[in-house]
Amino acid sequence: MSITKAERFINQLENTLKHQFDVYGNDKLESLPLRFSAHYYRRDDRYMFTKNVTVWSVENNQHIFLYEAKTATLEEFEQFKQELDQYIRQHKSKRASHMSSIYIGLFLTTNSPDPIIERKAKKTRKVSFIQWGKSGWYERYLAVLSLPDQRVTMNKKGYPFIKSFIESITEN
């Protein structure tokens, strides 16, 4: 049984993320089947005298969802975006210590993507403040990963969050 280029790329990305993230294979995003989802949670606390007296605490989260597109159409891209937004609404943190959450949707295509989809990915960025910023904020980015071109297309503000993971794979 031969492993396709897409399978090899997905396995390498999953293994790269496992060092820092909790990775769940064959996950679901509402009704869409995901190849995997990866979740990173960080919480910092500052105490005074003992752990019973917390001066401050901060929590940062990062979530990555990889969806392998069947046909890579604009409708499929929009559905992925809507499902991700629905997930964010249901799972956003309500804790006072929450500071930021970054949600990144990776839309993997095994053929060259439509330029319209790539333009949409570059323009897709959503920042929303939770309880007027009192409970932090979340950001949502979508990226189009084109396997034949070995190219990532996404909003320039979101690229630094996945740059190191993608570059470590594409160098091989």
Residue frames as qw, qx, qy, qz and C-alpha x, y, z in Angstrom:
[[0.000, 0.890, 0.456, 0.000, 0.00, 0.00, 0.00],
 [0.452, 0.262, -0.002, 0.852, 1.56, 3.26, -1.09],
 [0.169, -0.693, -0.412, 0.567, 1.15, 6.45, 0.86],
 [0.354, 0.786, 0.325, 0.388, -0.02, 9.42, -1.16],
 [0.340, 0.342, -0.164, 0.860, 1.64, 12.81, -1.02],
 [0.413, -0.601, -0.084, -0.679, -1.37, 14.18, 0.87],
 [0.865, -0.431, -0.256, -0.020, -1.21, 11.38, 3.47],
 [0.721, 0.029, -0.249, 0.646, 2.51, 11.93, 3.98],
 [0.075, 0.476, -0.068, 0.873, 2.04, 15.71, 4.38],
 [0.612, -0.587, -0.150, -0.508, -0.82, 15.26, 6.86],
 [0.889, -0.308, -0.270, 0.204, 1.13, 12.71, 8.91],
 [0.558, 0.186, -0.211, 0.780, 4.20, 14.96, 9.02],
 [0.160, -0.546, 0.011, -0.822, 2.15, 17.98, 10.08],
 [0.772, -0.522, -0.222, -0.287, 0.36, 15.95, 12.73],
 [0.848, -0.171, -0.266, 0.426, 3.67, 14.62, 14.11],
 [0.334, 0.366, -0.145, 0.856, 5.19, 18.11, 14.11],
 [0.378, -0.581, -0.052, -0.719, 2.27, 19.51, 16.09],
 [0.819, -0.378, -0.430, -0.029, 2.29, 16.67, 18.65],
 [0.558, 0.088, -0.425, 0.707, 5.30, 18.18, 20.43],
 [0.007, 0.057, -0.282, 0.958, 3.33, 21.22, 21.61],
 [0.557, -0.079, -0.123, -0.818, -0.35, 20.46, 20.94],
 [0.523, 0.079, 0.802, -0.278, -2.91, 17.88, 21.96],
 [0.316, 0.260, -0.604, -0.684, -3.69, 16.28, 18.59],
 [0.618, 0.188, 0.664, -0.377, -6.91, 14.36, 17.90],
 [0.010, -0.149, 0.781, 0.606, -7.03, 12.39, 14.65],
 [0.167, -0.351, -0.820, -0.420, -10.21, 11.86, 12.61],
 [0.023, 0.357, 0.529, -0.770, -12.05, 14.57, 14.53],
 [0.144, 0.663, 0.656, 0.330, -15.23, 16.37, 13.53],
 [0.038, -0.136, -0.106, 0.984, -16.04, 20.05, 13.16],
 [0.580, 0.244, 0.217, -0.746, -19.81, 20.07, 13.53],
 [0.883, 0.307, 0.268, -0.232, -20.80, 18.08, 10.40],
 [0.562, 0.718, -0.410, -0.023, -17.44, 18.18, 8.58],
 [0.946, -0.231, 0.005, 0.228, -14.95, 15.34, 9.05],
 [0.006, 0.915, -0.402, -0.012, -11.48, 16.61, 9.91],
 [0.764, 0.320, -0.516, 0.219, -8.22, 14.79, 9.36],
 [0.574, -0.268, -0.543, 0.551, -7.16, 16.09, 12.76],
 [0.167, -0.911, -0.070, -0.370, -7.55, 18.93, 15.23],
 [0.625, 0.049, -0.433, 0.648, -4.79, 20.24, 17.47],
 [0.349, -0.872, -0.200, -0.280, -5.28, 22.20, 20.68],
 [0.521, 0.177, -0.424, 0.719, -2.72, 24.12, 22.75],
 [0.432, -0.836, -0.276, -0.197, -3.59, 25.49, 26.18],
 [0.500, 0.192, -0.403, 0.742, -1.37, 27.71, 28.30],
 [0.427, -0.837, -0.268, -0.214, -2.14, 29.21, 31.67],
 [0.446, 0.275, -0.421, 0.740, 0.16, 31.44, 33.72],
 [0.496, -0.786, -0.354, -0.104, -0.56, 32.40, 37.33],
 [0.267, 0.463, -0.427, 0.729, 1.09, 34.81, 39.71],
 [0.633, -0.576, -0.518, 0.010, 0.61, 34.12, 43.41],
 [0.070, -0.703, 0.362, -0.608, 1.22, 36.09, 46.57],
 [0.428, -0.456, 0.657, -0.420, 2.56, 34.09, 49.52],
 [0.459, 0.014, 0.886, -0.062, 0.59, 30.88, 48.75],
 [0.005, 0.153, 0.780, 0.607, -1.46, 29.48, 45.89],
 [0.023, -0.646, -0.734, 0.208, -4.60, 30.54, 47.72],
 [0.033, 0.827, 0.113, -0.550, -3.92, 34.20, 46.91],
 [0.608, 0.352, 0.476, 0.529, -3.81, 34.66, 43.14],
 [0.098, -0.540, 0.039, 0.835, -2.60, 38.07, 42.00],
 [0.542, 0.521, -0.207, -0.627, -3.35, 37.45, 38.33],
 [0.608, -0.001, 0.775, 0.175, -3.77, 34.62, 35.87],
 [0.402, 0.568, -0.329, -0.639, -3.67, 34.56, 32.09],
 [0.689, 0.101, 0.716, 0.046, -4.75, 31.85, 29.69],
 [0.323, 0.565, -0.438, -0.620, -3.91, 31.60, 25.98],
 [0.749, 0.152, 0.642, -0.060, -5.21, 28.96, 23.58],
 [0.262, 0.489, -0.548, -0.626, -4.47, 27.99, 20.01],
 [0.728, 0.206, 0.624, -0.196, -6.56, 25.59, 17.94],
 [0.165, 0.425, -0.646, -0.612, -5.76, 24.18, 14.49],
 [0.745, 0.275, 0.528, -0.301, -8.26, 22.25, 12.36],
 [0.030, -0.349, 0.731, 0.586, -7.16, 20.43, 9.18],
 [0.708, 0.421, 0.421, -0.380, -9.86, 19.73, 6.62],
 [0.293, -0.155, 0.748, 0.574, -8.97, 17.84, 3.44],
 [0.496, 0.436, 0.018, -0.751, -11.18, 19.29, 0.72],
 [0.690, 0.239, 0.682, 0.044, -12.96, 16.81, -1.54],
 [0.533, 0.656, 0.424, 0.325, -13.56, 19.15, -4.49],
 [0.397, -0.295, -0.029, 0.869, -12.00, 22.44, -3.27],
 [0.081, 0.658, 0.497, 0.560, -14.90, 24.61, -4.37],
 [0.040, -0.383, 0.190, -0.903, -15.84, 28.01, -3.01],
 [0.703, -0.434, -0.210, -0.523, -18.98, 26.50, -1.45],
 [0.859, -0.191, -0.414, 0.232, -16.90, 23.90, 0.41],
 [0.401, 0.215, -0.323, 0.830, -14.55, 26.66, 1.64],
 [0.324, -0.428, 0.024, -0.843, -17.49, 28.76, 2.86],
 [0.829, -0.373, -0.334, -0.251, -19.04, 25.74, 4.60],
 [0.728, -0.034, -0.437, 0.528, -15.73, 25.08, 6.38],
 [0.112, 0.307, -0.222, 0.919, -15.63, 28.73, 7.51],
 [0.568, -0.433, -0.129, -0.688, -19.22, 28.59, 8.79],
 [0.871, -0.271, -0.409, 0.024, -18.64, 25.33, 10.67],
 [0.558, 0.087, -0.402, 0.721, -15.50, 26.80, 12.28],
 [0.154, -0.382, 0.109, -0.905, -17.41, 29.92, 13.34],
 [0.757, -0.404, -0.275, -0.433, -20.14, 27.73, 14.84],
 [0.809, -0.125, -0.452, 0.355, -17.51, 25.76, 16.78],
 [0.289, 0.244, -0.308, 0.873, -15.98, 29.00, 18.10],
 [0.431, -0.448, -0.047, -0.782, -19.35, 30.30, 19.30],
 [0.862, -0.347, -0.302, -0.212, -19.98, 27.05, 21.19],
 [0.866, -0.168, -0.268, 0.388, -16.50, 26.64, 22.69],
 [0.240, 0.665, -0.220, 0.672, -15.22, 30.14, 23.44],
 [0.470, -0.150, -0.651, 0.576, -13.88, 30.56, 26.95],
 [0.304, -0.801, -0.286, -0.429, -15.96, 32.36, 29.54],
 [0.711, -0.429, -0.301, 0.469, -13.27, 32.37, 32.23],
 [0.103, -0.989, -0.008, 0.110, -12.10, 35.70, 33.61],
 [0.514, -0.584, 0.466, 0.421, -8.46, 34.63, 33.19],
 [0.705, 0.417, 0.477, 0.319, -8.90, 34.02, 29.45],
 [0.136, -0.640, 0.196, 0.730, -6.79, 36.37, 27.37],
 [0.427, 0.526, -0.409, -0.612, -6.71, 35.12, 23.79],
 [0.741, 0.104, 0.664, 0.013, -7.69, 32.20, 21.59],
 [0.221, 0.518, -0.541, -0.624, -6.44, 31.70, 18.05],
 [0.771, 0.250, 0.564, -0.155, -8.45, 29.43, 15.73],
 [0.123, 0.537, -0.604, -0.577, -6.83, 28.38, 12.47],
 [0.840, 0.303, 0.393, -0.221, -8.64, 26.39, 9.81],
 [0.149, -0.451, 0.717, 0.510, -6.38, 24.64, 7.30],
 [0.773, 0.472, 0.190, -0.378, -8.15, 23.89, 4.00],
 [0.395, -0.388, 0.741, 0.380, -5.97, 21.26, 2.29],
 [0.740, 0.555, 0.005, -0.381, -6.32, 20.80, -1.47],
 [0.734, -0.155, 0.580, 0.317, -4.72, 18.04, -3.52],
 [0.527, 0.534, 0.408, 0.520, -5.03, 20.10, -6.71],
 [0.237, 0.095, -0.029, 0.966, -4.26, 23.73, -7.45],
 [0.048, 0.606, 0.646, -0.462, -6.90, 25.88, -5.73],
 [0.234, 0.789, 0.439, 0.361, -9.12, 28.37, -7.47],
 [0.321, 0.255, -0.161, 0.898, -7.65, 31.92, -7.26],
 [0.409, -0.597, -0.186, -0.665, -10.98, 33.12, -5.83],
 [0.825, -0.474, -0.303, 0.051, -10.56, 30.76, -2.86],
 [0.662, -0.009, -0.217, 0.718, -7.01, 31.99, -2.32],
 [0.016, 0.464, 0.015, 0.885, -8.17, 35.63, -2.34],
 [0.641, -0.601, -0.254, -0.404, -10.90, 34.76, 0.17],
 [0.834, -0.304, -0.305, 0.345, -8.32, 33.08, 2.43],
 [0.444, 0.204, -0.148, 0.860, -6.08, 36.17, 2.32],
 [0.218, -0.474, -0.058, -0.851, -8.98, 38.40, 3.32],
 [0.723, -0.478, -0.445, -0.224, -10.40, 36.06, 5.96],
 [0.331, 0.107, -0.608, 0.713, -9.61, 37.30, 9.43],
 [0.470, -0.685, -0.366, -0.420, -12.01, 37.68, 12.30],
 [0.273, 0.109, -0.608, 0.737, -11.20, 39.29, 15.64],
 [0.484, -0.621, -0.399, -0.470, -13.90, 39.36, 18.28],
 [0.010, 0.361, -0.604, 0.711, -13.75, 40.63, 21.84],
 [0.482, -0.388, -0.785, -0.012, -15.47, 38.53, 24.51],
 [0.365, -0.780, -0.454, 0.228, -17.58, 40.60, 26.91],
 [0.137, 0.982, -0.016, 0.131, -16.19, 43.85, 25.47],
 [0.474, 0.618, -0.499, 0.380, -12.62, 42.65, 26.02],
 [0.537, -0.615, 0.400, -0.417, -13.06, 41.87, 29.69],
 [0.873, -0.166, 0.458, -0.035, -12.62, 38.16, 28.98],
 [0.431, -0.325, 0.643, 0.544, -10.10, 38.58, 26.19],
 [0.544, 0.561, -0.201, -0.591, -10.57, 38.00, 22.50],
 [0.755, 0.030, 0.629, 0.184, -10.40, 35.38, 19.81],
 [0.237, 0.607, -0.452, -0.609, -9.02, 35.44, 16.30],
 [0.811, 0.229, 0.537, -0.037, -10.01, 33.20, 13.41],
 [0.141, 0.623, -0.551, -0.537, -7.91, 32.63, 10.29],
 [0.904, 0.269, 0.320, -0.094, -8.33, 30.32, 7.32],
 [0.121, -0.611, 0.646, 0.440, -5.44, 29.01, 5.23],
 [0.889, 0.405, -0.024, -0.212, -5.45, 27.23, 1.89],
 [0.454, -0.512, 0.689, 0.242, -2.71, 24.59, 1.70],
 [0.767, 0.542, -0.179, -0.295, -2.01, 23.62, -1.90],
 [0.823, -0.301, 0.448, 0.178, -0.08, 20.34, -2.08],
 [0.781, 0.458, 0.232, 0.356, 0.95, 20.47, -5.77],
 [0.271, 0.841, -0.085, 0.460, 2.33, 24.00, -5.41],
 [0.642, -0.238, -0.454, 0.570, 3.61, 23.48, -1.83],
 [0.058, 0.370, -0.011, 0.927, 2.07, 26.87, -1.04],
 [0.188, -0.550, -0.700, 0.416, 0.18, 28.31, 1.93],
 [0.006, -0.446, -0.251, -0.859, -2.23, 31.17, 1.31],
 [0.377, -0.672, -0.610, 0.184, -3.70, 33.01, 4.29],
 [0.107, -0.971, -0.073, -0.202, -4.01, 36.40, 5.96],
 [0.503, 0.530, -0.439, 0.523, -0.56, 37.83, 6.74],
 [0.370, -0.594, 0.394, -0.596, -1.50, 38.39, 10.40],
 [0.909, -0.224, 0.201, -0.287, -2.23, 34.68, 10.91],
 [0.804, 0.450, -0.378, 0.088, 0.72, 33.21, 9.04],
 [0.092, 0.600, -0.671, 0.426, 3.25, 33.53, 11.92],
 [0.707, -0.297, 0.440, -0.467, 1.11, 31.16, 14.00],
 [0.953, 0.112, 0.274, -0.065, 1.68, 28.24, 11.61],
 [0.421, 0.814, -0.394, -0.064, 4.84, 29.31, 9.76],
 [0.174, -0.582, 0.789, -0.095, 7.29, 27.19, 11.76],
 [0.708, 0.038, 0.677, -0.199, 5.17, 24.05, 11.47],
 [0.750, 0.629, 0.149, -0.139, 4.64, 24.36, 7.72],
 [0.289, 0.826, -0.483, -0.030, 8.24, 25.30, 6.95],
 [0.403, -0.456, 0.789, -0.082, 9.61, 22.32, 8.86],
 [0.760, 0.242, 0.595, -0.101, 7.55, 20.01, 6.64],
 [0.633, 0.767, 0.054, -0.090, 8.07, 21.67, 3.26],
 [0.031, -0.791, 0.600, 0.114, 11.86, 21.60, 3.73],
 [0.598, -0.199, 0.777, 0.015, 11.79, 17.78, 3.66]]
